[in-house]
């Protein structure tokens, strides 16, 4: 045990002596969270919605068909009560709910006006704004082309409500995505070059002749970066809360536990990359380019997955950041607990175990 503790201490000292490593670990995350939080923007063209029809008359059916036929929306669920609305949003399946009032057609015929409530999930501010605008545009088009065709002064009033993010702050979307990107790159990159560096510098022989077995060596490599990455995560969460005023509506301990799980998964992936790389350059290339673009493009960070071709949707299922972003949004923005994100948590646990097992198996007991 003393040898293992000494090995871990050696890794910490090695990290702290390398100023470039410290810059990557702490400088890059702060710069990226500030840049992405203020600069990046997004667009979307297709969303899943829910319909809450309190009246169930012909006009509502026509208007619903008009909305679905527009090509911008997919009807995912028909709700039956007000209590089902927030529950549907927390599940993360739908992005908008359209609520039709009681006696919709009768109010329209008797009084010349009726009300529709548009409730959007504003945890993704840009998407919520665009979704609400598209819906209002379709409703207005229906009024002009269908109801006013007979020169009757019909009017449908659409009330828009942004759930979870009333001010439509874009940071609510980009902080979770940037957090996943930073932790994935920093954790995986730093660990991926660690064993490759030992091989390249010739210090691997010292490890190979030591009494430590492959598993303690792998764990010893992971622990320092896990501690530093966790500190990174705390800094990011603090920046998002104090600088960008992003709320933490869920349990903070649960949030940190899920973050630690994702960090451990990323570190395990980095170790796996390093065991298969013979040089630091190769390890860095794989971790930077093979992880950065897929994490940005296929994790629902910038582009919604439902708009992608089926092949890319299947590939996105292999992206760990996709599940972590879902978890972070649900905990921080929606205040959800394990009952909502248990599936994503289980997937991350499975990925972590898989990468750890593969890392130990691939660890070389002698230099090739």
CORMOVEN-V70961 format. One record per residue. RES is the residue in three letters. D_CENTER is the distance of its C-alpha to the mean C-alpha in Angstrom with 2 decimals. Layout:
res->(RES;RES)
d_center->(D_CENTER;D_CENTER)
//
This chain:
res->(UNK;UNK;UNK;UNK;UNK;UNK;UNK;UNK;UNK;UNK;UNK;UNK;UNK;UNK;UNK;UNK;UNK;UNK;UNK;UNK;UNK;UNK;UNK;UNK;UNK;UNK;UNK;UNK;UNK;UNK;UNK;UNK;UNK;UNK;UNK;UNK;UNK;UNK;UNK;UNK;UNK;UNK;UNK;UNK;UNK;UNK;UNK;UNK;UNK;UNK;UNK;UNK;UNK;UNK;UNK;UNK;UNK;UNK;UNK;UNK;UNK;UNK;UNK;UNK;UNK;UNK;UNK;UNK;UNK;UNK;UNK;UNK;UNK;UNK;UNK;UNK;UNK;UNK;UNK;UNK;UNK;UNK;UNK;UNK;UNK;UNK;UNK;UNK;UNK;UNK;UNK;UNK;UNK;UNK;UNK;UNK;UNK;UNK;UNK;UNK;UNK;UNK;UNK;UNK;UNK;UNK;UNK;UNK;UNK;UNK;UNK;UNK;UNK;UNK;UNK;UNK;UNK;UNK;UNK;UNK;UNK;UNK;UNK;UNK;UNK;UNK;UNK;UNK;UNK;UNK;UNK;UNK;UNK;UNK;UNK;UNK;UNK;UNK;UNK;UNK;UNK;UNK;UNK;UNK;UNK;UNK;UNK;UNK;UNK;UNK;UNK;UNK;UNK;UNK;UNK;UNK;UNK;UNK;UNK;UNK;UNK;UNK;UNK;UNK;UNK;UNK;UNK;UNK;UNK;UNK;UNK;UNK;UNK;UNK;UNK;UNK;UNK;UNK;UNK;UNK;UNK;UNK;UNK;UNK;UNK;UNK;UNK;UNK;UNK;UNK;UNK;UNK;UNK;UNK;UNK;UNK;UNK;UNK;UNK;UNK;UNK;UNK;UNK;UNK;UNK;UNK;UNK;UNK;UNK;UNK;UNK;UNK;UNK;UNK;UNK;UNK;UNK;UNK;UNK;UNK;UNK;UNK;UNK;UNK;UNK;UNK;UNK;UNK;UNK;UNK;UNK;UNK;UNK;UNK;UNK;UNK;UNK;UNK;UNK;UNK;UNK;UNK;UNK;UNK;UNK;UNK;UNK;UNK;UNK;UNK;UNK;UNK;UNK;UNK;UNK;UNK;UNK;UNK;UNK;UNK;UNK;UNK;UNK;UNK;UNK;UNK;UNK;UNK;UNK;UNK;UNK;UNK;UNK;UNK;UNK;UNK;UNK;UNK;UNK;UNK;UNK;UNK;UNK;UNK;UNK;UNK;UNK;UNK;UNK;UNK;UNK;UNK;UNK;UNK;UNK;UNK;UNK;UNK;UNK;UNK;UNK;UNK;UNK;UNK;UNK;UNK;UNK;UNK;UNK;UNK;UNK;UNK;UNK;UNK;UNK;UNK;UNK;UNK;UNK;UNK;UNK;UNK;UNK;UNK;UNK;UNK;UNK;UNK;UNK;UNK;UNK;UNK;UNK;UNK;UNK;UNK;UNK;UNK;UNK;UNK;UNK;UNK;UNK;UNK;UNK;UNK;UNK;UNK;UNK;UNK;UNK;UNK;UNK;UNK;UNK;UNK;UNK;UNK;UNK;UNK;UNK;UNK;UNK;UNK;UNK;UNK;UNK;UNK)
d_center->(38.23;39.69;39.11;35.42;35.09;37.01;34.72;31.62;33.57;34.50;30.88;30.16;33.32;32.48;29.09;30.70;33.54;31.36;30.52;28.40;26.17;25.94;25.15;22.23;20.96;21.34;22.27;19.55;16.59;18.46;19.39;15.99;14.39;17.51;17.60;14.11;14.46;17.83;18.06;15.25;15.48;14.37;16.14;15.79;18.70;18.07;16.58;17.39;19.59;21.84;25.51;27.51;31.12;33.64;36.60;36.31;38.82;39.36;38.08;34.66;34.61;35.60;33.00;30.23;31.45;31.50;27.87;26.75;29.24;27.85;25.32;22.44;21.64;21.50;23.01;20.90;22.79;26.06;25.99;29.19;28.80;27.17;25.68;23.63;21.74;19.45;19.09;17.98;15.28;14.01;13.87;11.30;13.79;15.36;14.72;18.39;21.52;24.99;27.70;31.33;34.01;36.99;39.97;38.05;40.73;43.59;42.33;41.92;45.48;47.20;45.55;44.13;40.57;37.68;34.27;30.75;27.74;24.41;21.49;18.09;14.65;14.42;11.11;10.60;14.08;15.05;14.32;16.16;19.02;19.52;19.38;21.95;24.10;24.22;25.19;27.82;29.16;29.67;31.37;33.61;34.47;35.47;37.65;39.36;39.97;40.63;41.73;43.65;45.36;48.20;48.55;47.48;45.67;42.60;39.47;36.02;34.21;30.41;28.86;25.25;23.17;19.69;18.07;16.03;16.46;20.09;20.39;17.59;16.27;13.90;12.68;10.87;8.35;8.77;9.03;5.59;5.04;8.62;8.61;6.83;9.21;12.07;12.11;11.93;14.64;16.75;16.87;17.42;19.69;21.84;22.49;23.03;25.85;27.38;29.33;29.90;31.47;33.65;34.87;35.52;37.37;39.40;38.36;36.99;40.59;40.68;37.74;39.25;42.59;41.20;41.49;37.72;36.30;33.16;30.87;31.88;31.56;27.99;27.10;29.06;27.10;23.74;24.75;25.32;22.05;20.22;22.09;21.50;17.76;17.58;19.68;17.35;14.45;17.03;17.99;14.56;14.25;17.87;17.48;14.80;17.16;20.49;20.06;17.56;18.45;15.01;15.93;15.22;16.41;15.72;17.58;17.26;18.62;16.14;13.25;15.15;15.90;12.38;11.83;15.16;14.38;11.54;14.10;16.81;15.10;14.63;18.19;19.52;18.25;19.88;23.06;23.15;23.00;25.67;27.97;28.05;28.67;32.17;31.48;29.10;28.83;27.71;25.17;23.75;23.79;21.87;19.20;18.87;19.24;18.29;14.89;14.08;14.49;12.79;9.64;9.91;11.28;10.14;6.39;6.13;5.81;9.47;10.91;10.47;11.04;13.94;15.87;16.11;19.16;19.29;19.66;16.42;14.67;16.39;15.49;11.73;12.35;13.39;10.31;9.27;6.10;5.04;6.18;5.27;1.76;4.41;6.86;6.52;6.68;9.35;11.19;11.41;11.80;13.25;15.00;14.34;15.72;15.96;17.64;14.52;11.99;14.84;14.11;10.71;12.60;15.53;13.92;12.78;16.34;17.87;16.29;17.45;20.88;21.21;20.55;22.88;25.56;25.48;25.68;28.74;30.36;30.01;31.25;34.68;37.65;39.71;39.22;39.57)
//
